[in-house]
Amino acid sequence: MKIFHGTVEIAGQMGILSDALQKKGHYSIGYNTYFSYLGYEDYLINTNFDYLSEKQEELIEYFDIFHFHYAKTLNPSFEDLPLIQKKNKKMLMHHWGNDVRFHDKAKVNNPYVNTWDSPPNDVIDQVLTKLSAHIKEAIVQDYEVYEYVKDYYDKVHVVPIAINLSQFTPRFPQVTKEKPLILHAPTNPYFKGTAFIENVIEELRKTHNFDYRRIEGMNHKEVIKLYEEADIIIDQVLCGSYGLLSVESMALGKPVVTYIRPDLISTFPEDLPIVNANPDNLYDQVKLLLDNPILRQQLGILGRDYVSRVHDHHIIADQLLAIYAQL
């Protein structure tokens, strides 16, 4: 099969999925119109909508499956969708969160969530209505995102975030380290709750000996090298689910602090080894890790095992191929 991924690269997923799909004998490539300082490069063609418009007919003719991401297609007005449909080519949409996070729905089960980065509700509704008129099935990474799109598509598949484990060598926290390093890497400080996190860090400095580093504006490959040095990684404490930073941190064998909404806990595997923290209990949860170096190491070991079973991109590629087959 020839698989088109596009047109927004979120958390390196188009490249990671294409890597695994190619290793399984299919041609898969991502066309990316969104550029960020993270600098994702693998299995990507960085382009723009003018080029995609110019090559639209060729692309529709060449590819068998169109796996779109982040509520974007070949055309900003979605004029490509009826053309793809007319050619009887397979399509599905992969939603990632902020593209579909209705502001009012997000707050129903989560008093902490910050949705400022999502479009207005009416815009999300219009986009989902246009997309689902032609695309009948969607993918989401978890049940936090599932709720926003389930009423628009005929079927919504839950497929975890993918990671290429071969690029992550675990470095478990050492129990003898006297001054542990806490890392936080917010791509979006308001969404991740950075202000709450750093307030807690300042409080803990009064009683504990540790280093803290906030990482921003760095290339993804450079950031991973810094993650390797960490003993505790705090991801996001507002959203109610975990993202790529949590997955990468677990792959590196680090204990991860992230907020998982109580109503969503049962939707993840029972052995999810994340330290669950929101702004109200963040101090206690981080203190627990600072006070217990053996726990830090144990969680790191459990995290690596969890990611290898749930998020390995070869496992995710098999899930995708099963979905493609029944479209």
C-alpha positions in Angstrom: 0.0 0.0 0.0 1.0 3.6 -0.5 0.0 5.7 2.5 -0.2 9.5 2.6 0.2 11.2 6.0 -0.6 14.9 6.3 -0.6 17.7 6.6 0.4 18.7 10.2 3.3 16.9 12.0 2.2 16.6 15.6 4.8 15.2 18.1 6.7 13.5 15.3 3.9 11.0 14.8 3.6 11.1 11.0 7.3 10.2 10.7 7.3 7.6 13.5 4.3 5.8 12.0 5.7 6.0 8.5 9.0 4.4 9.7 7.1 1.4 11.1 4.8 1.1 8.1 7.7 1.1 5.7 9.5 -1.6 7.7 6.3 -3.7 7.2 6.6 -3.4 3.5 4.4 -0.4 2.7 5.3 3.0 1.3 4.4 5.7 3.8 5.4 9.3 3.9 4.3 12.5 5.7 3.6 15.8 3.9 4.0 18.5 6.6 2.9 22.2 6.4 3.6 23.0 10.0 7.1 23.9 11.1 8.3 24.2 14.7 11.5 24.5 16.6 11.3 20.8 17.4 12.7 20.1 14.0 11.1 16.7 13.1 12.7 15.4 9.9 12.2 11.6 9.5 10.0 10.4 6.7 8.7 13.9 6.1 8.4 16.2 3.1 8.1 19.7 4.4 5.9 21.7 2.1 3.0 24.1 1.9 -0.6 24.2 0.7 0.3 25.9 -2.6 2.4 22.9 -3.5 -0.2 20.5 -2.3 -2.8 22.3 -4.4 -0.6 22.1 -7.4 0.1 18.4 -6.9 -3.3 17.5 -5.6 -4.4 15.5 -8.6 -1.1 13.5 -8.8 -1.2 12.8 -5.0 -4.8 11.6 -5.1 -4.0 9.3 -8.1 -0.8 7.9 -6.5 -1.7 7.1 -2.9 -4.1 4.4 -1.8 -4.8 5.6 1.7 -5.0 9.2 3.0 -4.3 9.3 6.8 -4.9 12.9 7.7 -3.9 14.5 11.0 -5.0 17.4 13.2 -8.2 18.2 11.2 -6.2 19.2 8.1 -6.3 17.7 4.6 -4.7 18.6 1.2 -6.8 21.7 0.9 -7.6 24.3 3.6 -11.2 24.3 2.5 -11.4 20.5 2.3 -12.1 20.6 -1.5 -9.9 17.6 -1.9 -12.2 15.2 0.0 -14.9 14.7 -2.6 -12.2 14.1 -5.2 -10.5 11.5 -3.0 -13.9 9.9 -2.3 -14.8 9.9 -6.0 -11.6 7.9 -6.7 -12.7 5.4 -4.0 -9.5 6.0 -2.1 -9.5 5.2 1.7 -9.5 8.1 4.1 -9.4 8.6 7.9 -8.7 11.5 10.2 -6.4 11.4 13.2 -7.4 14.0 15.8 -4.8 14.9 18.5 -6.5 17.1 21.1 -6.3 20.9 20.7 -7.8 20.6 17.2 -11.1 19.3 18.6 -11.1 20.1 22.3 -14.5 21.8 22.8 -14.1 24.3 25.6 -17.3 23.5 27.5 -16.9 19.7 27.2 -13.3 19.8 28.4 -14.4 21.4 31.6 -17.2 19.0 32.5 -14.9 16.4 34.1 -11.8 18.6 34.6 -11.7 21.8 36.6 -8.0 22.4 35.8 -8.0 22.2 31.9 -6.8 25.2 29.9 -8.3 25.2 26.4 -7.1 28.6 25.2 -5.2 27.0 22.3 -8.2 25.3 20.8 -10.4 27.0 18.2 -13.9 28.4 19.2 -16.6 25.8 19.7 -18.5 26.8 16.5 -15.3 26.5 14.4 -14.5 23.0 15.7 -18.1 22.0 15.0 -18.0 23.4 11.5 -14.7 21.6 10.7 -15.8 18.3 12.1 -19.1 18.5 10.2 -17.2 19.1 6.9 -14.7 16.4 7.5 -17.1 13.7 8.6 -19.3 14.4 5.5 -16.6 12.6 3.6 -14.3 10.8 6.1 -16.3 8.2 8.0 -13.7 7.0 10.5 -11.3 8.7 12.8 -8.4 7.9 15.2 -7.7 9.4 18.6 -4.9 8.7 21.0 -7.1 8.2 24.1 -10.6 8.6 25.5 -10.0 12.2 26.6 -10.0 13.1 22.9 -12.6 10.4 22.0 -15.4 12.3 23.7 -15.0 15.4 21.4 -15.4 13.5 18.1 -17.4 10.4 18.8 -20.7 12.0 17.6 -19.4 13.0 14.3 -17.9 9.9 12.8 -19.3 6.4 12.1 -16.4 4.9 14.0 -13.6 6.3 16.2 -10.6 4.1 16.9 -8.4 4.6 20.0 -4.8 4.1 19.0 -2.0 5.1 21.5 0.8 7.5 20.7 3.6 5.8 18.9 7.3 5.8 19.7 10.4 4.4 18.1 12.0 2.6 21.1 15.3 2.0 19.2 16.0 5.7 19.6 15.6 5.6 23.4 18.1 3.9 25.7 16.8 3.8 29.2 18.9 5.4 32.0 17.1 4.6 35.2 17.5 7.0 38.1 20.3 6.1 40.5 19.2 5.6 44.1 22.5 7.0 45.4 22.2 10.4 43.7 22.2 13.1 46.3 20.8 15.9 44.2 18.2 14.7 41.8 17.3 16.6 38.6 13.7 17.5 37.9 12.9 18.4 34.2 9.9 20.1 32.7 9.7 20.8 29.0 6.6 22.8 28.1 5.9 23.3 24.4 2.8 25.2 25.6 3.3 26.5 29.2 -0.4 27.5 29.7 -1.7 24.2 28.5 0.9 22.2 30.5 0.4 24.1 33.8 4.0 25.4 34.0 3.1 28.2 36.5 1.6 25.6 38.9 4.6 23.4 38.5 7.2 26.1 39.1 5.3 27.4 42.2 5.6 23.9 43.7 9.3 23.7 42.7 9.9 26.9 44.6 8.1 25.6 47.7 10.0 22.3 47.6 13.4 24.1 47.4 12.8 25.3 50.9 13.1 21.8 52.3 14.7 19.6 49.6 18.0 19.6 47.7 17.5 19.1 44.0 18.1 20.8 40.6 15.4 22.0 38.3 15.6 22.7 34.6 12.9 24.1 32.3 13.5 23.3 28.6 12.0 25.4 25.9 12.7 26.2 22.2 15.1 23.4 21.6 15.4 20.9 18.8 13.8 17.6 19.6 17.0 15.5 19.3 18.9 17.9 21.6 16.0 17.8 24.2 16.2 14.0 24.4 19.8 14.2 25.4 18.8 16.4 28.3 15.9 14.1 29.3 18.5 11.3 29.8 20.0 13.2 32.7 16.7 13.6 34.6 15.6 11.8 37.7 12.0 13.1 37.6 10.1 14.5 34.6 7.0 16.6 35.1 4.9 16.7 32.0 1.4 18.3 32.2 -0.8 18.8 35.2 -4.0 20.3 33.6 -5.1 18.3 30.6 -6.2 15.1 32.2 -4.2 12.7 30.0 -0.6 12.1 29.0 1.2 13.0 25.8 4.4 12.3 23.9 6.7 13.8 26.6 5.4 11.3 29.1 5.9 8.4 26.6 9.4 9.5 25.8 10.3 9.9 29.4 9.0 6.5 30.3 11.0 5.1 27.4 14.1 6.6 28.9 13.3 4.9 32.2 12.2 8.1 34.1 9.4 8.5 36.6 6.7 10.8 35.1 4.4 13.2 36.8 1.2 13.9 34.8 -2.5 14.5 35.6 -4.8 11.7 34.6 -8.5 12.5 35.0 -10.2 10.1 37.6 -12.9 9.2 35.1 -10.2 8.2 32.5 -7.9 6.1 34.7 -9.9 2.9 33.9 -9.5 3.4 30.1 -5.7 2.9 30.3 -3.9 -0.4 31.2 -4.1 -1.1 34.9 -0.3 -0.9 35.3 0.1 2.6 33.9 3.1 3.7 36.0 2.5 7.5 36.0 2.5 9.5 39.2 -0.9 11.2 39.0 -0.8 14.8 40.0 -3.0 17.9 39.5 -2.4 21.4 40.9 -4.0 20.5 44.2 -1.7 17.6 45.1 1.3 18.3 42.9 3.5 19.3 45.9 2.8 16.0 47.7 3.4 13.8 44.7 6.7 15.5 43.7 7.8 15.4 47.4 7.0 11.7 47.4 9.4 11.1 44.6 12.1 13.3 46.0 11.9 11.5 49.3 12.0 8.0 47.7 14.9 7.4 45.4 14.1 3.6 45.2 10.5 4.5 44.1 12.0 6.7 41.4 14.0 3.9 40.0 11.2 1.4 40.3 8.8 3.6 38.4 11.5 4.2 35.7 11.8 0.4 35.2 8.0 0.0 35.1 7.6 2.9 32.7 10.1 1.4 30.1 8.3 -1.9 30.2 4.9 -0.2 29.9 5.9 1.8 26.8 7.4 -1.3 25.1 4.1 -3.1 25.4 1.7 -0.2 24.7 3.4 2.5 22.6 6.1 0.7 20.4 5.6 1.9 16.9 5.7 -1.6 15.4 2.7 -2.5 17.6 0.9 0.7 16.6 1.6 0.1 12.9 -0.1 -3.3 13.2 -3.2 -1.6 14.7 -3.2 0.9 11.9 -2.9 -1.8 9.2 -5.9 -3.6 10.7 -7.9 -0.3 10.6 -6.8 0.4 7.0 -7.9 -3.1 6.0 -11.5 -2.6 7.1 -12.0 1.0 5.9 
